[in-house]
Structures are given as structure tokens and as C-alpha cells.
Amino acid sequence: MMMTAIGLMSGTSLDGVDIALIETDGRRVQAFGPVGYRPYTDQERNLLRQALAEAANLPHRDARPGILREAERAVTIAHAEAVASFTALHRISREDVDIVGFHGQTVLHRPAQGMTVQIGDGSALAKAIHIPVMHDFRAADVAAGGQGAPFVPVYHRALAQSLNREGPIVVVNIGGVSNITYIDGDTLIACDAGPGNALIDDYMFRSTGQPLDCEGRTAAQGAVDVGWVIEAMKRPFFALPPPKSLDRNDFASLTLPAHSPADGAATLTAFTVEAIARTVPLLPKEPKGWIVAGGGARNLTMLRMLRERLAPVSVEAADTLGWSADAIEAQAFGFLAARGLKGLPLSYPATTGVPIPMTGGVVARP
């Protein structure tokens, strides 16, 4: 049975809420609906940055002391506003939507300690939008000993199977953190690869006051500090086999020497690219093609560096295939919500390290 699902994603880059509608049975996508975006205000983004800092000291995953309670309320309201404006704009009746997949905002991800925290009140959102909401997707995986990330490989697989291409194909999603999905027939392997846009965004904010390096224009004018990248790549994480996952701030302690904004942005972009390329020796076979999604697909300098580093293998932006580079994770959480309703697996031993294929998610009804 096909379902109409809305997916919501607020990524680690803290830019805003992506929203997308898809028609799916949880195994394949029958149709893509409209997509949308509700940016965070500067005030909301600053609140989330404070929440990230305070979350480092959370005693347990349900605790919401101080600023975290305020941030959770802001996240919930922003998502409710995103759904309200999206359904009004596209004249979508709430009675026609079977489920909303609500990822929430990750503020802490420490699977080794059994902790993954996404703020956002699923019950309050369901009441506000009058549609059932599935939320807290990652908790069951982490509780079972999995990494809880990356969590969209099953959606990448559904998209890749529709291409009818010879594998292996790798889908790389470059959000705040970058992650890869290796697809070769029924073989599905995934892991976080390294930093994505988070280090670049934070650096741009500190050095220029801008929230990101738009289209990689700043990095395009800079020179890469190759020695710094080589040193940064010595971190043990990069040699670990999949599955493995990262918190947004796992590389925040890395500091650049005094550089111009252009050289700093170029260096951090090259670091993200090198981390992605280092996953190749960890895979069963050399990929025959790469597809880039997420905010990084909009960074032309990132794409150019990836093509140079992965040559002669093709590197394509997701939107050139008719996929939505920006909304792919939002679509994925609509897809995952449909799978969760049917009790289908959301994660697997080779994607998160969970012992057995796991379903997940908690349903809140209006």
C-alpha cells in the first residue's frame, strides 16, 4: 500500500528545516512531491549553537536543562511552521498525509556511551499540525549497540535501484558531517566519512560573519594548506572500517594556523574531500560512480576537488539525476517513517553496526 509521507530534516549545519513529500510503500518511491525550506533565523541559529555546547554535559538523553528546553521548543515551533506553510502553499490537506517523519535537531551523538540526542517534541508537533508524527528514529539502533548513523542508506538504495546502473555506486551526502552509502546489488554498506560542511560553516562564521561559504566561492580563491590536511588525516577515525559515525563537533578541536579566510576555507574543504576519498580503500570494491547530495553538492569548489581526487571515476551532483540534492534527507525521513509504520528495517549491521536489522521510530498521534 502506497502512503503519502512528509519528511522533515534539520541537519547538523544548522541552516534550517528541509521539508519534502513523497509517495512510497517503504520499499520504493512511487512519486516525488514538492519540497520546501524554512530557514532558521539568526536568533534560532545562535540558540542552537548554545544548545550544542550545553548538550556536551547531558546526564541522560531525555534531560532538557536550561537552554536545551528553550532550543527544543524553538525547533518544534520551526518545524510546525514549516509544515503549515508547506501544506498551505501546495494545497495539501492534512487528511491526505499518512505520516510525518520528524528527525529533530541532533545536539549530541555519542553511540559508544549509548547516547544520541535529537531535540524536538514529537507529541507537540503532532498536536500542532494534526497529523501523526514519527520521531526519535535513532534511539532503538543505539540502544541495541548500533552507531545510530548514518541513517538514510535504505533510501539511497531505493533511489539507486531506480537508476538501473551497474554497481558499485556510492552516494555521498555532505551535510554538517559527510556520510557514504555503498550500493552493489543487495550489498549495502554505510558510514560517516568525516567532516562535511560543519567545520567550514563554523570557520566562515568566525572569520567573516557569514553562515557558510556560498557555492565555495571563498575556498575557490584560496590555497590549501596540504601539510595541515595530512596531519588532520592522521586521526584514528579515518582508518576504522565501516560502520562508524561522528558527532558534529568531533573535529571541532582541530584549529587552523593563521590563514586568510580564503586559504582557511580551501583547506577545510580539502579536508572534507580527503576524508571522503579515504573511504575507498575500506570498501569491498572500487566504486564505478559517485553521486553527491546534501549542501555540499551546492559547493562548486567541493565538487571540483572531489572530481580531481576521485578521477577517473565519475562524480555527479544528485540533482543532475532528477534527485533533490537539498531535500534528499527530508525525503529520506518520509521514506523511513513509512518503513517504520510497516515494521521494516531502518538500519542494518553493515550500515550502523547494529547486531540485527532494526526498525525504529516512535509514533505520536494528534
C-alpha positions, 0 to 999 in steps of 0.5 A, a space after each residue: 500500500 502506497 502512503 503519502 509521507 512528509 519528511 522533515 530534516 534539520 541537519 547538523 549545519 544548522 541552516 534550517 528545516 528541509 521539508 519534502 513529500 513523497 509517495 512510497 510503500 517503504 520499499 520504493 518511491 512511487 512519486 516525488 512531491 514538492 519540497 520546501 525550506 524554512 530557514 532558521 533565523 539568526 536568533 534560532 541559529 545562535 540558540 542552537 549553537 548554545 544548545 550544542 555546547 550545553 548538550 556536551 554535559 547531558 546526564 541522560 538523553 531525555 534531560 532538557 536543562 536550561 537552554 536545551 528546553 528553550 532550543 527544543 521548543 524553538 525547533 518544534 515551533 520551526 518545524 510546525 511552521 514549516 509544515 503549515 506553510 508547506 501544506 498551505 502553499 501546495 494545497 495539501 490537506 492534512 487528511 491526505 498525509 499518512 505520516 510525518 517523519 520528524 528527525 529533530 535537531 541532533 545536539 549530541 551523538 555519542 553511540 559508544 556511551 549509548 547516547 544520541 540526542 535529537 531535540 524536538 517534541 514529537 507529541 507537540 508537533 503532532 498536536 500542532 499540525 494534526 497529523 501523526 508524527 514519527 520521531 526519535 528514529 535513532 534511539 532503538 539502533 543505539 540502544 541495541 549497540 548500533 552507531 545510530 548513523 548514518 541513517 538514510 542508506 535504505 533510501 539511497 538504495 531505493 533511489 539507486 535501484 531506480 537508476 538501473 546502473 551497474 554497481 558499485 555506486 556510492 552516494 555521498 551526502 555532505 551535510 554538517 558531517 559527510 556520510 557514504 552509502 555503498 550500493 552493489 546489488 543487495 550489498 549495502 554498506 554505510 558510514 560517516 566519512 568525516 567532516 562535511 560542511 560543519 567545520 567550514 560553516 563554523 570557520 566562515 562564521 568566525 572569520 567573516 560573519 557569514 553562515 557558510 561559504 556560498 557555492 565555495 566561492 571563498 575556498 575557490 580563491 584560496 590555497 590549501 594548506 596540504 601539510 595541515 590536511 595530512 596531519 588532520 588525516 592522521 586521526 584514528 577515525 579515518 582508518 576504522 572500517 565501516 560502520 562508524 559515525 561522528 558527532 558534529 563537533 568531533 573535529 571541532 578541536 582541530 584549529 587552523 594556523 593563521 590563514 586568510 579566510 580564503 586559504 582557511 576555507 580551501 583547506 577545510 574543504 580539502 579536508 572534507 574531500 580527503 576524508 571522503 576519498 579515504 573511504 575507498 580503500 575500506 570498501 569491498 570494491 572500487 566504486 564505478 560512480 559517485 553521486 553527491 547530495 546534501 549542501 555540499 553538492 551546492 559547493 562548486 569548489 567541493 565538487 571540483 576537488 572531489 572530481 580531481 581526487 576521485 578521477 577517473 571515476 565519475 562524480 555527479 551532483 544528485 540533482 543532475 539525476 532528477 534527485 533533490 540534492 537539498 531535500 534528499 534527507 527530508 525525503 529520506 525521513 518520509 521514506 523511513 517513517 513509512 518503513 517504520 509504520 510497516 515494521 521494516 528495517 531502518 538500519 542494518 549491521 553493515 550500515 550502523 553496526 547494529 547486531 540485527 536489522 532494526 526498525 525504529 521510530 516512535 509514533 505520536 498521534 494528534 
